[in-house]
C-alpha cells in the first residue's frame, strides 16, 4: 500500500474553508487523511458540517496557526505531512505528483510552485513562486535562502519523522513560523526538493493575515533572517558538497 499522507488544515473563522476541504478530498492520491484543526473558531462553523463525515475534525483553544499545525502533526496517522491553509486550494494531483517524486528520489521534503488567485478563485498571477533549474536544484534552494524565502508552506510535503529532528513549529512566530521551520530543516541537513509544477492556488484577499499584519510579519522576518542567515552562510561554507539527509 502507498504511504498515507495527512493533510492538515488549520482553521479559524475562515469563510473559504469549504474550498480547502473539498480540494483535499478531491486528491487523486488514494491514501489520504484530511485533518482539520479548529483553532477556537467562533464563526463559519456551519461551513464544516457537510464534510464532518469525511474528515477528522479536532477542536482546540485558540493559539495561532503554529499551534494548530503542531496539534495536527501530533494527532496525524500519516507517514507524510502536508499543510493547507483554509483559504487556499490544492490542485487534484498535488499530493500524487509530490509523493511519486519523493518515493522515486528518496526525498524527505519537497515543495512546488503556485498560482495566485483572488477572492473569486480567479488566477491573476501565474507561476508566482521562484523556479529552480533541475541540475542545480539543491544548491540553488540553499543559496536562495540567503536573500529570500522561496517556499510557499502549502506546497510542502514532508515525511513526518523529519519533525523528530527539526522539532515542531515555533508558536512564538505568529505569522512566519513556516519561514523559521525551513531554515531549521536546511540547517539540520534536509534538502528541500523543488518540483517545477504548479500544484496549489494561493489566495490573496483583504482578510488574509498576509494582508492585515504586514508590520508584524516584517518584524518577524527580520528576526528570523538576522538569526539564521549568518548560520546558513557558515553551513554552506563548511558543507559545500551539500551532504544532506536523504534516507529511505
C-alpha positions as a printed NumPy array, in Angstrom:
array([[  0.   ,   0.   ,   0.   ],
       [  1.154,   3.534,  -0.69 ],
       [  2.194,   5.59 ,   2.37 ],
       [ -0.556,   7.61 ,   3.999],
       [ -0.409,  11.405,   3.703],
       [ -2.104,  13.568,   6.327],
       [ -3.318,  16.925,   5.028],
       [ -3.543,  19.339,   7.968],
       [ -5.929,  22.289,   7.563],
       [ -5.629,  24.885,  10.36 ],
       [ -8.956,  26.717,  10.558],
       [-10.001,  29.93 ,  12.262],
       [-13.157,  31.849,  11.24 ],
       [-12.46 ,  31.419,   7.521],
       [-15.3  ,  31.592,   5.002],
       [-13.172,  29.987,   2.283],
       [-12.676,  26.738,   4.194],
       [-15.067,  24.62 ,   2.034],
       [-12.766,  25.16 ,  -0.963],
       [ -9.764,  23.914,   1.018],
       [-11.561,  20.853,   2.366],
       [-13.054,  19.866,  -0.978],
       [ -9.71 ,  20.219,  -2.741],
       [ -8.182,  17.886,  -0.152],
       [-10.914,  15.308,  -0.589],
       [-10.546,  15.542,  -4.38 ],
       [ -6.91 ,  14.416,  -4.379],
       [ -6.044,  11.71 ,  -6.902],
       [ -3.58 ,  10.142,  -4.459],
       [ -5.519,   7.247,  -2.888],
       [ -4.231,   7.169,   0.703],
       [ -5.186,  10.487,   2.302],
       [ -6.197,  11.612,   5.78 ],
       [ -7.752,  15.091,   5.962],
       [ -7.323,  16.511,   9.453],
       [ -8.946,  19.883,  10.163],
       [ -7.739,  21.618,  13.331],
       [-10.253,  24.205,  14.501],
       [ -8.207,  26.801,  16.398],
       [-11.111,  28.028,  18.543],
       [-13.295,  29.404,  15.759],
       [-16.404,  31.41 ,  16.618],
       [-17.779,  31.898,  13.086],
       [-18.075,  29.939,   9.818],
       [-18.502,  26.671,  11.712],
       [-21.639,  25.822,   9.751],
       [-19.48 ,  25.522,   6.621],
       [-17.803,  22.447,   8.124],
       [-20.972,  20.401,   8.619],
       [-21.219,  18.833,   5.121],
       [-17.662,  17.485,   5.474],
       [-17.525,  16.143,   9.014],
       [-18.229,  12.543,   7.956],
       [-15.311,  12.651,   5.51 ],
       [-12.567,  14.331,   7.572],
       [-11.028,  14.153,  11.022],
       [-12.15 ,  17.215,  12.98 ],
       [-10.252,  18.41 ,  16.044],
       [-11.12 ,  21.496,  18.059],
       [ -8.683,  23.285,  20.369],
       [ -8.377,  26.592,  22.179],
       [ -7.148,  29.475,  20.06 ],
       [ -3.364,  29.63 ,  19.973],
       [ -2.344,  30.545,  16.437],
       [ -1.531,  28.662,  13.263],
       [  1.713,  27.158,  14.561],
       [ -0.105,  25.535,  17.487],
       [ -2.794,  24.202,  15.153],
       [ -0.182,  22.699,  12.842],
       [  1.691,  21.176,  15.765],
       [ -1.521,  19.683,  17.143],
       [ -2.263,  18.258,  13.713],
       [  1.184,  16.712,  13.371],
       [  0.879,  15.122,  16.799],
       [ -2.582,  13.697,  16.026],
       [ -1.853,  12.649,  12.435],
       [ -1.693,   8.992,  11.435],
       [  0.072,   9.554,   8.115],
       [  3.711,   8.852,   7.337],
       [  3.853,  12.134,   5.436],
       [  2.513,  15.583,   6.289],
       [  1.046,  18.252,   4.01 ],
       [ -0.326,  21.611,   5.124],
       [ -3.165,  23.532,   3.512],
       [ -4.268,  26.963,   4.704],
       [ -8.034,  27.142,   4.989],
       [ -8.289,  29.823,   2.292],
       [ -6.1  ,  28.054,  -0.291],
       [ -6.705,  25.208,  -2.751],
       [ -4.782,  22.058,  -3.661],
       [ -4.912,  21.068,  -7.315],
       [ -6.238,  17.481,  -7.64 ],
       [ -2.866,  15.913,  -8.495],
       [ -0.905,  17.811,  -5.834],
       [ -0.18 ,  15.004,  -3.4  ],
       [  0.217,  12.351,  -6.092],
       [  2.83 ,  14.335,  -8.018],
       [  4.882,  15.021,  -4.906],
       [  4.636,  11.523,  -3.492],
       [  5.647,   9.923,  -6.78 ],
       [  8.657,  12.229,  -6.953],
       [  9.618,  11.766,  -3.304],
       [  9.383,   7.98 ,  -3.347],
       [ 11.34 ,   7.772,  -6.593],
       [ 14.062,  10.148,  -5.389],
       [ 14.337,   9.196,  -1.708],
       [ 13.269,  12.743,  -0.828],
       [ 12.128,  13.595,   2.674],
       [ 10.843,  17.107,   1.881],
       [  9.51 ,  18.624,  -1.338],
       [  7.822,  21.845,  -2.433],
       [  6.395,  23.21 ,  -5.666],
       [  5.14 ,  26.315,  -7.425],
       [  1.753,  28.016,  -7.263],
       [ -0.675,  30.465,  -8.861],
       [ -2.114,  33.445,  -7.004],
       [ -5.914,  33.569,  -7.043],
       [ -8.373,  36.243,  -5.948],
       [-11.461,  36.062,  -3.746],
       [-13.415,  34.61 ,  -6.661],
       [-10.924,  31.78 ,  -7.355],
       [ -9.585,  33.5  , -10.488],
       [ -5.861,  33.248, -11.261],
       [ -4.332,  36.703, -11.562],
       [ -0.616,  35.907, -11.098],
       [  0.511,  32.563, -12.575],
       [  3.718,  30.835, -11.512],
       [  4.168,  33.157,  -8.553],
       [  6.984,  31.228,  -6.87 ],
       [ 10.691,  31.186,  -7.595],
       [ 11.775,  28.479, -10.044],
       [ 14.928,  26.375,  -9.813],
       [ 16.834,  24.502, -12.501],
       [ 16.809,  20.692, -12.15 ],
       [ 20.586,  20.4  , -12.482],
       [ 21.281,  22.846,  -9.636],
       [ 18.119,  22.313,  -7.624],
       [ 19.732,  21.562,  -4.278],
       [ 22.418,  24.234,  -4.364],
       [ 20.055,  26.918,  -5.679],
       [ 17.464,  26.266,  -2.97 ],
       [ 20.062,  26.625,  -0.218],
       [ 21.553,  29.75 ,  -1.803],
       [ 18.159,  31.394,  -2.273],
       [ 17.566,  31.474,   1.476],
       [ 20.434,  33.95 ,   1.735],
       [ 18.187,  36.592,   0.132],
       [ 14.545,  35.452,   0.22 ],
       [ 12.009,  32.837,   1.263],
       [ 11.321,  30.807,  -1.903],
       [  8.941,  28.285,  -0.294],
       [  5.18 ,  28.547,  -0.02 ],
       [  4.299,  26.449,   3.01 ],
       [  1.175,  24.958,   1.461],
       [  3.247,  23.4  ,  -1.314],
       [  5.29 ,  21.375,   1.192],
       [  5.094,  17.627,   1.728],
       [  7.431,  16.243,   4.408],
       [  7.913,  12.851,   5.924],
       [  6.533,  13.026,   9.45 ],
       [  9.724,  11.863,  11.125],
       [ 11.551,  14.935,   9.789],
       [  9.9  ,  16.808,  12.662],
       [ 11.532,  14.431,  15.142],
       [ 14.805,  16.093,  14.146],
       [ 13.736,  19.679,  13.471],
       [ 11.159,  19.969,  16.223],
       [  7.686,  21.367,  15.653],
       [  6.674,  24.861,  14.501],
       [  7.609,  27.723,  16.83 ],
       [  4.401,  29.327,  18.237],
       [  6.427,  32.437,  19.061],
       [  6.263,  33.34 ,  15.368],
       [  2.578,  34.03 ,  14.79 ],
       [  2.9  ,  34.699,  11.055],
       [  6.27 ,  33.332,   9.902],
       [  6.545,  30.023,  11.749],
       [  6.947,  28.352,   8.348],
       [  9.958,  30.513,   7.382],
       [ 11.614,  29.613,  10.679],
       [ 10.941,  25.926,  10.007],
       [ 12.521,  25.968,   6.537],
       [ 15.766,  27.341,   7.968],
       [ 15.723,  24.64 ,  10.625],
       [ 15.158,  21.94 ,   8.006],
       [ 18.037,  23.191,   5.885],
       [ 20.411,  23.597,   8.81 ],
       [ 19.703,  20.074,  10.064],
       [ 20.61 ,  18.75 ,   6.617],
       [ 17.249,  18.138,   4.967],
       [ 17.304,  19.077,   1.297],
       [ 14.033,  20.696,   0.216],
       [ 13.467,  19.279,  -3.269],
       [ 11.794,  21.663,  -5.715],
       [  9.233,  20.258,  -8.197],
       [  8.701,  22.589, -11.143],
       [  4.931,  22.315, -11.339],
       [  2.065,  24.488, -10.11 ],
       [  0.284,  22.375,  -7.509],
       [ -1.701,  24.859,  -5.426],
       [ -3.766,  28.018,  -5.764],
       [ -2.734,  30.538,  -3.123],
       [ -5.444,  33.062,  -2.305],
       [ -4.744,  36.783,  -1.971],
       [ -7.564,  38.711,  -0.307],
       [ -8.073,  41.624,   2.051],
       [ -8.966,  39.444,   5.05 ],
       [ -5.839,  37.265,   4.94 ],
       [ -3.197,  37.504,   7.624],
       [ -0.626,  38.364,   4.974],
       [ -2.67 ,  41.434,   4.04 ],
       [ -3.67 ,  42.512,   7.562],
       [ -0.474,  42.08 ,   9.569],
       [  2.333,  43.354,   7.36 ],
       [  4.243,  45.285,  10.107],
       [  4.269,  42.251,  12.4  ],
       [  5.279,  39.957,   9.531],
       [  8.18 ,  42.206,   8.549],
       [  9.385,  42.303,  12.15 ],
       [  9.289,  38.506,  12.44 ],
       [ 11.057,  38.074,   9.096],
       [ 13.892,  40.362,  10.199],
       [ 14.259,  38.468,  13.48 ],
       [ 14.457,  35.132,  11.647],
       [ 16.864,  36.327,   8.962],
       [ 19.173,  38.093,  11.414],
       [ 19.47 ,  34.883,  13.393],
       [ 19.635,  32.206,  10.696],
       [ 21.41 ,  33.733,   7.724],
       [ 24.853,  34.003,   9.386],
       [ 24.467,  30.369,  10.473],
       [ 23.405,  29.386,   6.957],
       [ 26.448,  31.135,   5.481],
       [ 28.738,  29.16 ,   7.798],
       [ 26.879,  25.954,   6.987],
       [ 27.262,  26.448,   3.241],
       [ 30.952,  27.172,   3.569],
       [ 31.51 ,  24.109,   5.746],
       [ 29.344,  21.711,   3.754],
       [ 29.957,  22.902,   0.221],
       [ 29.299,  19.407,  -1.085],
       [ 25.692,  19.507,   0.231],
       [ 25.738,  16.181,   2.065],
       [ 22.091,  16.236,   3.104],
       [ 19.911,  13.779,   4.992],
       [ 18.199,  11.623,   2.413],
       [ 17.188,   8.173,   3.521],
       [ 14.675,   5.538,   2.605]])
